[in-house]
Amino acid sequence: MALQLTGAAKKDSIANLQIRLPVVVIGGGLTAIDTATESLAYYPLQVEKFLVRHEILVAERGEAAVFASMNDEERGIALEFIAHAQAIRAERTTAQREGREPNIAGLVNGWGGVNHRLPPPADRFTVLQTLNHEEVLKALEEDIRFAEGLSPVAVEVDANGHASALKVAGEQNGQKVEATLPARTILVAAGTQPNTVLAREDATQRLHRRQVFPRARRGGPSRHA
């Protein structure tokens, strides 16, 4: 929604979101699937607009002056975006010459793509498959990878304090699983309403103003979950 409201799809606009690949989306609902597919579509637009503006600045000031205004981290990101945009531009040119659709999603996935992390319980995915299977199928067609039954444990950061990987753990096929997913962008798509199912399924929990709290022990105050 934020991308649409800021006109991210327009060539003359700059949206207030910068993403890098790989992308990991945390969430198990349709919002998470939307976030994953939007990220896949948004990244090529982002780097292509970056390249166009970079070329304008280089024509006006020269490449050395443009890069001189950046620190090491910014220069590295700029070179990454420029290389990806140039590859996308070349793929568009080749596809037009060959009379086919450009395989932009293939390029993006080759650079890390988007991982959609599905939290437990796994039956949430079954519900999505039953009620909104078209969206799930389209996400799979775009090579968005689903990691089922895993929960985030920790975020690894680089020397600049920015995300570089997401550590996850959970259970798959009855086996405990721990993994580290490369992640330059981590997006949380947990929906617009708190999940209060726990309050109905666990007698030790109580519901207060749509928030779940552990029930107070005798002789002591209740604490936040």
N, C-alpha and C positions, 0 to 999 in steps of 0.2 A: 504493500500500500504506500509506504514512504517513497519507494522508487517511482511509482506512478504519479504521486502528487508532486514530486520534484521534477517531473518531465524527463526522466532518465533516458527514455527512448528517443528524445529529440537531439539532433546533432549539435544544436546551438545551446544546450544546457549542460550544467555540471551538477550531477546529483551529489548529495552530501554523504555518500557511502563509498569507501574505497575497499575493494576486496582483492585478496591475493589467493593464488592457488597453492595447494589444495584447499578446498572448503569442506568443513564438516558441519552438518546441521544436526542439532540435538533436538529430538522430538519424535513422537510417534503418530501424529495426526495428519489431517489434510493440510493444515497450516505448514507443517514441516515439509511435506511434499511440494507445496507451492514455493516455499523458501528455496528448496533445492533446485527446482526447475527454473525459478526466476534468477537464481545465482548463475546457473549455466548459461542463461540467455543474456544476462546483464554484463558478464565479464568481457565478451568480445566488444560490446559497445563501449565499455569503459576504456579499454586499451586503444581502440581505434580513435576515439575522441582525443585521448592523450597524445597519440602520434601526430594527429593533425595539428594540435596546438603546439606541440614540440617543433614541428617543421616550420610553423609560422614564426616562432621565436628564433629559431636558428637562422631563418632568412633575414630577420631584422637585426640580430645581435651577433650571430656567429655561434657555432656549437661550443667552442671553448668557454665563451662568456655564459652560456646557458648552464652548462654543467658546473661552472665555477660558483654559481649561486647556491649549489646544493651541498649538503653534507654527505658523508660516505653512504649512510643508509639510504637517503633520498636518491642518490646517484644509482645505487644498486637496483632500487625499485624501478626507477625510470628506465634503465637499460633493459630490465625484465619486461616491462610493459611495451617498450619500443620493439623488442625482438618478437614478442608475441603478436603485436599488431601488424608487423611486417609480414609475418608468416600467414596471418589471416588475409591480408591484402593479396598476397601471392596466390593463396588458395582460391580466392574469389576470381582472380584473373584467369587462373588455370581452368576453373570450373566453367567460366563463361566461354572460354575458347573451346572446351570439350563438349559444351552443350549439356551440362548437368548442374545439379544443385551443389553448392559448395558444402563440404563436410566440416563445418565450423565446430560442431559438437565433438567430432573426432579429435580435432586439434586440442580443444580445451581439456578433454579427458586425457589426452596424452601428456598434458602438463600437470596432471594431478586430479582434475575434475572435481566432482562433488560426491561426498559420502553422506548418506542419510542414516543417522544412528537411531535405531528403533529401540526404545527402552522396554523393559519387561513391564507387564506380562505380554508374551508373544501373541496372545489371542486378540490383542488390539489390531494387529496386522490382519488377522483373519476377518475381523469386522470390516476393515477398510476394503479388503478384497471383495467382500460380499456386497457392500453398499456403494462403494465408489471405485470399483475395479478398473474403470477406464483410466482414472488418474494414475493409479499404480502402474498399469501397463504402459502408459505413455512415459512415465518416469523411467521405467526399465528400458524402454526403447531408446531413450536418450542416454543410456548407460550410466544412470545414477545408481550407485552401489548401496545396497541396504545391509546394515550390520545389525542383526536382530539380537535382542536379549542382552544388550550391553548398557552399562551405565558409566558416566564419566567419573574418573577418580582424581585426575590432576591434569593441569595444563603445563606443558613444558614451554619455556620461553627462550628466545635467542639472546645474544649479547645486548640487544637494544630493549629488552624487556617485552618484546612482542611475541605472540603465540607462534610456536613452531611445530607443536604436536599435542595430541590429546591422548592421555592414557585412559583406557577403558577396561572394565572387568565385568564379568557376568557368567551366565551359564548357557551353553548351547549343546543340545543333544545329550543332556545329562552330565556334561563335562564342564568344569570350571575353566573359564577362558580369561586371559589377560592379554592385552595388545596395546600397541602404541600406534596411533593413526597420525601420519603427517598432516598438519593443519596450520596453514598460514592465516586462515579465517575460520572462526568458530561462531556459528549463529545459533541462538537458542530460540526455538519455535515451540513454545510450550502452551500455546493457546491464549485466549483472552480471559478465561475463567479458571480459577483454581480447581484442581481435581479433588473432589470431596468424596470419592468412592470409598476411600479408606475409612472414613467416619461411619459408613454404613456396614462395612465388612468386618471391622475390628472393634470389638466391644470395649477395648481399652482406650479408644479415641472418642472425642466429642467434637461436635460442630458448633462454632460460634462465629456468626457473621461471615459465613462461607469460608472460614478458616478452620483447619483441623488442629486440635491440641490433644496431647495425652491427657487422659482423665486424671484428676488430682488424686494423689495417694492420700490415705487417711493421715491427718495431722500435718499435711504440707500443701503448699500452693501448687496450682497447675503450672506447667512449663510449656513453652512453645515447642512444637514438633521440630 
